[in-house]
C-alpha cells in the first residue's frame, strides 16, 4: 500500500536517489533538464509515493515544471520514476493520474511529457 503526498524538502535526497537508480547516468544533461534549470517546480503537483508497509520507503515520485509553448503555459511532466521492486504494479500510472487530476483542479489545461514514446 502506498501513500501519495506532496513532495517536501525532506524528501529531496530520497527522490533524487530514486531518479539516479531509475535513469541513466548523466540524466541532468538531457534537454528536458535544461528546460527545468532555474525554474521552480510546480510544488503542489510533485508527489511522492511512500510504502506504508515497509517503513515509508519511497517507491515512486513525479515532478512537474511550468513551460511555455507557442505562448501557452503548460506543465512539463517528469521525471516520473518507480523503484524497480515496484515496477509493473501500476504505481507510475497512479502517480500520473493523481497528479494530472490535481493539475486539472488547479486550472492547468496542458501537459507535455518528454521521454520514451512507449511509456
Residue pairs with C-beta under 8 A, 6 or more apart in sequence:
1 51
1 52
1 53
2 49
2 50
2 51
2 52
2 59
2 60
2 91
2 94
3 49
3 50
3 52
4 47
4 48
4 49
4 94
4 95
4 98
5 47
5 48
5 50
6 43
6 44
6 46
6 47
6 48
7 15
7 43
7 46
7 47
7 48
7 61
7 63
11 48
11 58
11 61
14 48
14 58
15 48
15 58
15 61
15 63
17 58
18 58
18 60
18 61
18 81
18 83
19 27
19 61
19 79
19 81
20 27
21 81
21 83
21 84
22 81
22 82
22 83
22 84
23 79
23 81
27 33
27 79
30 114
31 114
32 76
32 78
32 79
32 114
32 115
35 65
35 67
35 76
36 65
36 76
39 65
39 66
41 63
41 64
41 65
42 64
42 65
42 66
42 75
42 103
44 102
44 106
45 62
45 63
45 64
45 75
45 99
45 102
45 103
45 106
45 108
46 61
46 62
46 63
46 64
46 99
47 61
47 62
47 95
47 98
47 99
48 58
48 60
48 61
49 58
49 59
49 60
49 61
49 82
49 91
49 94
49 95
50 56
50 57
50 58
50 59
51 57
51 58
51 59
51 86
57 83
58 83
59 82
59 83
59 85
59 86
59 91
60 80
60 81
60 82
60 83
60 86
60 91
60 92
60 94
60 95
61 79
61 80
61 81
61 95
62 77
62 78
62 79
62 80
62 81
62 95
62 96
62 99
63 78
63 79
63 80
64 75
64 76
64 77
64 78
64 99
64 103
64 111
65 75
65 76
66 73
66 74
66 75
66 76
67 73
67 74
67 75
67 76
67 112
68 74
69 110
69 112
72 110
73 110
74 108
74 109
74 110
74 111
74 112
75 103
75 108
75 110
75 111
75 112
76 111
76 112
76 113
76 114
77 96
77 99
77 100
77 111
77 112
77 113
78 113
78 114
78 115
80 92
80 95
80 96
81 92
82 89
82 91
82 92
82 95
92 119
100 111
103 111
113 119
